Amino acid sequence: GDHRDLHSFPIRRSSDLTGSTAIEGSSSKDLETIYNLLMEAENTKLGVVGHTDNVGVPASNLVLSKGRATSVVTFLENKGIPASRFQTIDGLGDTAPIADNKTTAGKAKNRRVQITLLK
């Protein structure tokens, strides 16, 4: 389609709590990179969508995934990306896995936030 997937990056957890929306460590480095790309692609509209693994109840995962997207948006807004650029901030919970939820590595890949440049 004409959505260009800018970046999908894992949300690292500070503990073994899967239900965390904290951004830390590798994610904030990823966010710095994304921030720079967003500054270059000035005025493009952005879509931010959070995802989770399949641990827990689907309904809570939906809330959690949206929380993840919101933390990323807050981080980027605090760095100076105008709120008006974020066209969609949403969460898909565990409905769109990119890896196998049966493995730990797969679960880690599925806990992610995807930022898309919208045309």
Disulfide bonds with the S-S distance in Angstrom:
none
